[in-house]
Amino acid sequence: MEFQPGVWTMRTLSAFLCITAIPALADMFSDMKPGEWREIPNSQLESVRPTPLPSGNTGIGAVMDAWSGGAYDSKRDRLIVWGGGHSDYAGNEIYTFDVATLKWVRLTDPSSDIGGDESSGVYPDGKPRSRHTYNYVNYIPSLDRFCTFGGAGLYPSGQVGTDRVDCYDFDAKKWENKADALVSGTGSMVAYDPASGQLWMQGAGNADYFTQWNPATNKWTKHTISDQGWVDYYFTGAIGAGKFVAVGDGTVLEWDLSKPDSPPVKLTTKGETAIVGASCPGFVYDPVSKNFVAWAGGKDVYLLDLPTLTWKRSALYTGNSVTPTAANHNGTYGRFQYIPSKNAFIAVNETNENVYVFKLNTLPAVTGILPAARLIAPPAQKALRAVNGRLIGVQPLPTEFSGTERTHGTVLGMRLPAGIYFGDATAR
């Protein structure tokens, strides 16, 4: 393309704008601040829906709306979303959101013949039937496969389930069958343990088993029976630090993977516990901060420090200008994921909404607005400067502070707007 000096046409201007926009997209993560949300423009899954659209009362929206989750392909850096089922949607196509291009791709096409025996778990072409995917789909790094461990809410009646395990081979571009799961049901949970390379699964319902799958041998092992009441689809599970933890609908459960034949323990957590009451939240483990991280729509992200059983809200960057949409009314599940290559998180709520990314801040969030308060500092210091959200110029940091105007904050370690803070320099 050649630009003539001083000559701009609509065509050359449009081309120039497209060229200059590319680096901005590629740079989406590089300058993100801790506690910052960003919305990726033009990132609606519906833009790549199939034509003609498969049958269903809900349509393409059911890929997320119909109690459906997802997983993260860490090899190719992309979010995987797969769902539908019941009378909502017959389509069984797989969607991925590529972190490098910031675009959705319809990885497979839907099955054309949606008849056959519903209880078989597959359509006549042998591909998995559309279903509610809840929290029982996952990406298995050691196999490089996206797998569904059993199934519930199958198309079209939604009253039939399956123990069948099917895994999608990204290179061969086809589904392959694995050994049937020992448990399943509406609300069963799976999580992959990168430390051991094992997949762990808790069956749904009352008093079902905690099971283990070895991807290398394709063998299942049955362990303890849950004695914590009904395990249903309001939970989302994740594995970190040798523990399988599930949260949702007011309860936090923990399985110790070093003692898989011991029943789960109901944990009493403290701190910012609002997220515990959410139904089917996004819930993953962050290996960098070593916290479990939960999200259920909106701007608030919660961290669970398992050793202290304490929740805190991630402090927002003071310049944050994005608030994600409310959580899908039928849950988030695996559509909130950690991106290892970016040390960030990705989330999506609806097929007709944009994708969001978030940079975690391990500092606690603001809980209110404090009136101007006395700054506790050595007598010689009349002012402190806030840089990158922290007060500097005094050690240790004060637990009280004041400013020339009302300041957002609570206690030690909170983020403050950049500027100078003046106090009465009273030592204490």
Secondary structure, DSSP 8 states (H G I E B T S, - for coil): ----TT---HHHHHHHHHHHHHHHHHTTTTT--TTEEEEETT--GGGG--SS----SSGGGHHHHTT--EEEETTTTEEEE---BTTTB-----EEEETTTTEEEE-S---S---S-GGGSB-TTSSB---B-TB-EEEETTTTEEEEEEEBS-TTTS---EEEEEEEETTTTEEEEE---S---TT-EEEEETTTTEEEEE-SEES-EEEEEETTTTEEEEEEE--SSEE-TT-EEEEETTEEEEEETTEEEEEETTSTTS--EE---EESGGGGGSSS-EEEEETTTTEEEEE-BSS-EEEEETTTTEEEEB---TT------B--TT--GGGEEEETTTTEEEE---TTS-EEEEE---SB---SEE-----B--TT--EEEEETTEEESSSS--S----SS-EE--STT----SEEEE---B--
